[in-house]
């Protein structure tokens, strides 16, 4: 049912020379908004107080993109920019950031490899972008902090949720992904076509719209709680009212629709085929942008409604629109069976109801206006029945309106470019170039070729198949989360050898170093925590304890049962034994190249028996000579790749743990540090994947590795992308880690990462780190967890 108030035209702004592709309500001045267009400009519009028709006037025209501008968002005011900033994304793959006092960009963000088609701003200056290159990127302080990878097609929509550092992305792969600290936490399925728009309802709910002509309401936890049907073609954008419940949507069916209390209460048709974008203004008015380059603002307020003359002009413009029935908007038409104008004497029963009548040999479309209590002509229908015979062409099993032949180079085979009139020529061109491995420099040329060669043609028929919107064919999404179990500990029995174990240190009041427990290192005295003794920690933490007798005993035992082609000779075993005693007692002679070579060869034993060799490797890489030989040059890359292979998520827990500990100990030498800093992205990514393994020793090792990286990055503000990865891995690990020693080391890693670096602190705040760690502030045992947490909370104030 319609509400008491309906939206009526406030004003029409012939704002741009080409399609209006994005709108956003501005932070300043009051009532202002920003538009972007394919004419390569962004414009700021402010209420025109001198105007009698409650219109807007252009305050600023901004230029900076070398191609179409696709999207816009507002970055909230800060002390530096009290009026906020404007971010725009374009087909030149760039993001331009403008202030309100100059027409050229303050700065340009480069990094995407294709069109930037969506933007969202969060707290503390964070910016999230989505692109046709299938990625989303997180930006802060003019730098890319993180790249979110996981979608398999263009990312059409992104949004930052208000709390907890959560981000959403919607893609042409039909999915929506939830990201936390740079990692995908959930994937939402249900839409049957491209996801085109996202909008936040509150901290735990959001909306999505799609090319499948549906709008879905989701819980952040993953449940789709409602599906809204009303649009009859692609839905491009969605915007939520201030009450956090009602919303508006626009699409390819020429309409903007107003949704209140879960129902479409008003349908406003526009004299343009594609209604690309919409936004809700602070006073509750709505602005929409369309393919005719016009921005139209609608209002519920009688005080702001356009003059009778302007309302009539809008209605006249609408009545002259040409509607093609093959868009699927009006259903099948049989002219002979249509009624005449007398049919309009009967009132409609809902706002936006469409009625077709026959006038002589013509078909006219009318829409019921609940507010006016009358039928309003919305256009003339051309093209007859949508069941007419098709002239479409088959290609690779599908029907298309056109099949173009493209000659790329002389002597080469020509390429086929299929195209439907309902498709976006730019996205079609992009997909064609990508499929055929052609340079994106040809994008404009191919897209313009499509546009020029399809002028004057009407839209082709809608895709065939089961109607996804009504009846038994309606899609109902399933749900379920696959869980993965973990194998049992292979080391059982009394008196067993436990890799990497030794005498276990315990923590008592007044004991020295805060890193204590079974895998701790020892250090100098400890004092009451009136000052920060925990971070920054730049010394690194190593896994040094070992029981050489047990390691060698297990090595010989396993060698006896090893496959013949893997058995080590007695000389090789003696070599490993001597190497182990050398590296555990630095006062002894230097290890030889032969001993190191035997160790490297033995480290490639079968995975079910290699663990004692890995334990020797873990201890050996601390020695300067071994560190230099195994971590330097091409040998270093081989070592890193071998350890990453052992750390695969489906690997053996003992090997995973020892590989992690080996990487931690590589930080003890300059060659190892250089190797791991160079391989940082791969190492931390693989380590972060192991957070889900239910093994506290693995969790402690992951935490230690992140801590060692954070220590090497301390005092290097230029390494913000590396710090962002440390924040991401530590933050996501804290979601699942239970062991208090692992928690403590992750807190120290976070503290070391943000210490003395304002940008890193802002990023940590935007990722929701404060709220995430606050639960540890009251941990009494061990006391170091609560103490370190409280210091970190103070750091992030």
HELIX and SHEET records of a PDB file:
HELIX    1   1 UNK A  123  UNK A  125  5                                   3    
HELIX    2   2 UNK A  302  UNK A  304  5                                   3    
HELIX    3   3 UNK A  308  UNK A  319  1                                  12    
HELIX    4   4 UNK A  325  UNK A  327  5                                   3    
HELIX    5   5 UNK A  335  UNK A  337  5                                   3    
HELIX    6   6 UNK A  341  UNK A  345  5                                   5    
HELIX    7   7 UNK A  425  UNK A  435  1                                  11    
HELIX    8   8 UNK A  440  UNK A  442  5                                   3    
HELIX    9   9 UNK A  443  UNK A  452  1                                  10    
HELIX   10  10 UNK A  471  UNK A  473  5                                   3    
HELIX   11  11 UNK A  548  UNK A  561  1                                  14    
HELIX   12  12 UNK A  564  UNK A  566  5                                   3    
HELIX   13  13 UNK A  570  UNK A  584  1                                  15    
HELIX   14  14 UNK A  593  UNK A  602  1                                  10    
HELIX   15  15 UNK A  611  UNK A  620  1                                  10    
HELIX   16  16 UNK A  624  UNK A  631  1                                   8    
HELIX   17  17 UNK A  633  UNK A  646  1                                  14    
HELIX   18  18 UNK A  653  UNK A  666  1                                  14    
HELIX   19  19 UNK A  670  UNK A  678  1                                   9    
HELIX   20  20 UNK A  680  UNK A  689  1                                  10    
HELIX   21  21 UNK A  690  UNK A  692  5                                   3    
HELIX   22  22 UNK A  696  UNK A  713  1                                  18    
HELIX   23  23 UNK A  720  UNK A  734  1                                  15    
HELIX   24  24 UNK A  740  UNK A  754  1                                  15    
HELIX   25  25 UNK A  758  UNK A  766  1                                   9    
HELIX   26  26 UNK A  769  UNK A  773  1                                   5    
HELIX   27  27 UNK A  774  UNK A  776  5                                   3    
HELIX   28  28 UNK A  783  UNK A  795  1                                  13    
SHEET    1   A 4 UNK A   8  UNK A  13  0                                        
SHEET    2   A 4 UNK A 295  UNK A 299 -1                                        
SHEET    3   A 4 UNK A 286  UNK A 290 -1                                        
SHEET    4   A 4 UNK A 275  UNK A 280 -1                                        
SHEET    1   B 4 UNK A  20  UNK A  25  0                                        
SHEET    2   B 4 UNK A  33  UNK A  37 -1                                        
SHEET    3   B 4 UNK A  41  UNK A  47 -1                                        
SHEET    4   B 4 UNK A  56  UNK A  63 -1                                        
SHEET    1   C 4 UNK A  69  UNK A  75  0                                        
SHEET    2   C 4 UNK A  85  UNK A  90 -1                                        
SHEET    3   C 4 UNK A  95  UNK A  98 -1                                        
SHEET    4   C 4 UNK A 107  UNK A 109 -1                                        
SHEET    1   D 4 UNK A 116  UNK A 121  0                                        
SHEET    2   D 4 UNK A 127  UNK A 131 -1                                        
SHEET    3   D 4 UNK A 136  UNK A 140 -1                                        
SHEET    4   D 4 UNK A 143  UNK A 148 -1                                        
SHEET    1   E 4 UNK A 155  UNK A 160  0                                        
SHEET    2   E 4 UNK A 166  UNK A 171 -1                                        
SHEET    3   E 4 UNK A 176  UNK A 180 -1                                        
SHEET    4   E 4 UNK A 183  UNK A 188 -1                                        
SHEET    1   F 4 UNK A 195  UNK A 202  0                                        
SHEET    2   F 4 UNK A 205  UNK A 210 -1                                        
SHEET    3   F 4 UNK A 214  UNK A 219 -1                                        
SHEET    4   F 4 UNK A 224  UNK A 229 -1                                        
SHEET    1   G 4 UNK A 235  UNK A 240  0                                        
SHEET    2   G 4 UNK A 247  UNK A 251 -1                                        
SHEET    3   G 4 UNK A 255  UNK A 260 -1                                        
SHEET    4   G 4 UNK A 263  UNK A 269 -1                                        
SHEET    1   H 4 UNK A 322  UNK A 324  0                                        
SHEET    2   H 4 UNK A 374  UNK A 382  1                                        
SHEET    3   H 4 UNK A 362  UNK A 369 -1                                        
SHEET    4   H 4 UNK A 354  UNK A 359 -1                                        
SHEET    1   I 2 UNK A 393  UNK A 395  0                                        
SHEET    2   I 2 UNK A 398  UNK A 400 -1                                        
SHEET    1   J 2 UNK A 402  UNK A 406  0                                        
SHEET    2   J 2 UNK A 415  UNK A 419 -1                                        
END                                                                             
